[in-house]
Amino acid sequence: EVIDATSYMTDTTIKTAYIAQKSNAYQIEFYLSKSENGAKAGYEQYVANLKAVAGTDSKKNTTVTKDTYSKYTDKAGDYYSVVVRIDKTYLYVRANTSYEKEINTILEGLGY
């Protein structure tokens, strides 16, 4: 199920927001910012939050940054998390590690 969450956003840098949900499993949050700087700030905030939540429990994390692309993945406890930014867009997902392959397949299909 995909929900248009734009009207719920209080962050004025966000132009559009969608949440795609797999019932009782995970949700993928997608944001289109008004500017690339807004997307960078949103991406960086999600990464900072994930690092704070994972703390010393983080088993494996990776960061890739190129021109208009940034990706952070983390496995902490039983959770797999991904934050990706391309240009003015960014997305976030956090789910049980059993969904890692499924999530990566979806993100690849979306071009992320």
N, C-alpha and C positions, 0 to 999 in steps of 0.2 A: 504494500500500500504506500502511495506517495502522497504526502501532505504539503500543501503550500503554506509555509510557516511565516511568510513575509510580514503579515499583519501583526505577528506576535513579537517581532524584533524591536528592541529598544535601542540597539546600536544604530546610530544614524549613518554609519559608513556602509551599511549593508543595503544593497538595492533589491535583492531577491534571496529568499531562503526556502529550501525544500528539505523535507525529512522523508527518507524512504525506510519503511519498517518491515522487518521480517518478524512476525508475531512470536513473542516469547524467546527471541534470539538476539537481535541486534537492530540498530538503526544507523543509517548513513546520513549525516547532515551535510548538505551542500549549500554553499554561500556564494553569491555573486556580489562583490564589493563595488562601490562607486569608483574606486581607484585601485591601482596596483599597490599603493602604500597601505590602503585599508586592508587589502587581502594579506599583505605581509604581516601587518599587525595582528590580524585575526589568527593567522597561522602560528605566529610566535606565541600568542597567548595560549592556544591549545597545547602547543609543545611544552610550554612552561608548566601548565596545569598537569599534564601527563607525567612530567618529570617529578613534580611535587607529590603526586599520588603514588607513583611507583617507588620513590625513595630508593632505599637499598635493596628492594625486592626486584628491581629491574634485572632480568636475566640477559637480555640481548636487545640493544637498540642500535639503529642505524640512522644516519642523516645523509641525505644527498641534496646538494644545492648547486644549481646551474642557473645562469641568467634569470629566466622567468619561471623557473621550476624549483620547488623545494619539497622534500619528502622526509618524514620522520616516522619510523616504526619502532614499536617497543613491545616486549613480552615481559610482563610483570605478574607474578602469581599465576593465576589461571586466565589472565587477560591478554589479548592481543589488541594493540591500538595502532592506528594509522592516521596521520595528518598529511595532506598533500595540497600544494598550492601550484596553480598554473595561472600566470598573468593575474587577472582580477578575480579569479575563483579559488576557493579552497574547500576541502571537505574533511570530515572527521568521522571516524568510526572506532568504537571500542566494544569488544565482544569476547566471549569465552574463546580460548585458544582452539577449541574444536572447530571453529568457523574460519580459521585463518585461510585455508585454501580457497574456500568459497568466497570470502571477502576479496582476496587477491584476484580471483577470476573476474568478479564484478568490476573491480577498479580497473583492471586491464581492459575490459570491454568498454568502459567509459573513457578510456584514453588517459587514465591517471596511473 
